[in-house]
């Protein structure tokens, strides 16, 4: 299977409106076009809000990349969109999923319109995460961040998503053997505790799988920017707004990312970073010791495990 990128993400939230100020005024996203909204109308005329209260945000020239939907019970991942090259690749992917005994449902035109894509299919990973395979996203010129931010996407996709998974072995086999993700590197943080990173394009990793807590949940989403100044300005805005900084400014040893982590309005964390390395077709997996070159205070195995268990208990700090 040939997945080309992590294309979009949809999250649930008890009150999506709490995400509007966070996304626009702290991260620097822009309102997206609500899928199905007529193309002759301005894309942000409704400030990215659908009739059901869902919010859509732009990161680049795609009409939207991140959606927050009303959901009383799930303040976490509702779906992830993985891009394929076209209709043949989508049909092949669904056939491979079905042959391997996994859910493989071809989407309708209405399903595709609901995500502003040309074609779509549906499956789930062994952790229960809904995965949407798609091609042909709606692209519009003129992305402008209200805060002057720019995000590195293009051939690397949206960013990355790190997941707690209860059945690590089954999830790793699904993403590598079936979806075609390739192991970039990994490290152990304790007995039978591991963090693995997987790529499908030049981004160091689009998906990370963590065998740290016996839960299925999102730990963090990462968005990459082109300069340390943008990282620093985002950190200033987060601190001024009283956001909980879960990991201080620092640089990772594996992907070289200079970043910080902050709590989002509901549950999972958001990493804003720059300077990550790119990988190529000749990349071979690395085994690394855990840790950082400097900083990232608070990003420890114990704290990450505690975060996963808190999510499982729905003990979420707002």
Secondary structure, DSSP 8 states (H G I E B T S, - for coil): ----EEEEEEEEES-THHHHHIIIIII--EE---TT--TTS-TTTTTTB-TTS-EEEESSSBS-SEEEEE-SS--SEEEEEEE-SSHHHHHHHHHHHHHTT---EE--HHHHHTTT-SEEEEEE-TT--EEEEEE---B-S----TT------GGG-S-EEEEE-SSHHHHHHIIIIIT--EEEEEEEEETTEEEEEEESSSBS-SEEEEESSSS-EEEEEEEE-S-HHHHHHHHHHHHHTT--EEEEEEEESSS--EEEEEE-SSSSEEEEEE---B--TT---EE--S-EEEE-TT--HHHHHHHHHHHHTT----
